[in-house]
Amino acid sequence: MNFKPLGDRALLKQLEREETTASGIVLPDTAKEKPQNAEVVAVGDGEEVKVKKGDIVVFAKYSGTEISLDGEDYMILDADDILGIVEK
């Protein structure tokens, strides 16, 4: 994939997680909320972008633009919509 976000934007891939209820029932994708954390795949060259490729970040709930590249789903977010970096 060759994609570089412009300006103060980042390309993110949402992390998949399987959710189960307290009784052990696995919830289907349609019944669960989308995760608000993702891995940074590419960043623009703007000065406001404070993340780098490979960082795990938390982003605002109703932000970003969903796109599909090479059969994979990604999100493009403005730097302002990235709330923080998850440290290991």
Number of C-alpha atoms within 10 A of each C-alpha: 6 6 11 14 17 14 15 17 23 28 26 26 18 19 12 10 9 9 15 12 8 7 6 8 9 12 12 10 11 7 9 11 9 13 13 16 22 23 20 21 20 20 24 20 14 14 9 13 17 13 18 15 13 12 17 22 19 18 22 14 13 8 15 19 11 13 12 9 10 7 7 9 12 20 18 22 21 20 20 13 17 23 13 15 17 12 7 5
